[in-house]
């Protein structure tokens, strides 16, 4: 039986956000097959609950909320299983590099491989990974990220702050291990 | 605005989350402070690096078509 025009139009609009959902699912599950299963289930659920979407609001955030809730229900079992971040303290990569004499600091970033950056993001606990995905990768505002995650804006900001510190620490550790910087004074970026 | 105030607001500036008044104050400080300006460039560079490293994956075409068949 042919779908109604309204359902088809809704599905078509929802599919314009497929890349965002797929990338998010891929980073959360770290598995392409699981990501596709998760996204397909999210779209089916979105159509089932189409009536709960308020026209004119942010459909991408609404869809992401459905997808990440499914992720937590299905792949993690319980939100309590989320592991907390390592306590890296106040780690600011810029300050660290400057204090160690690595100049210019931005050259260090240019030497980091994209795969290492992805790995550093994927090492974040999911609750912190998803806020980096939304704000840094997909360009969500704090307000839209808060809607997608079902948390207050202040929680988005605090998770983002901690996630970025952990991320910068991971990138610094990689830069040390790979010889991009030396972990001592008079540090220089290697050519 | 002093340097600690500026650094406290840099993340929100990079994320475009400051009010227009705060943006003006911060930009004024950045123009006169090479240290904070360098740190801003670094933070913005890092955000771009994370984005470009992570946003290269698109949904496979076959998967997109399969979803379209299922949903429409």
Interface residues (C-beta under 8 A of the other chain):
Chain A: X3 X7 X8 X11 X12 X14 X15 X18 X19 X21 X22 X23 X26 X27 X36 X39 X40 X43 X44 X47 X93 X94 X105 X106 X109 X112 X114 X115 X117 X118 X121 X132 X133 X135 X136 X137 X138 X139 X141 X142 X157 X160 X161 X164 X167 X168
Chain B: X11 X12 X15 X16 X17 X38 X39 X41 X42 X43 X45 X46 X47 X49 X50 X51 X52 X53 X54 X55 X56 X57 X58 X59 X60 X63 X64 X66 X67 X68 X70 X71 X72
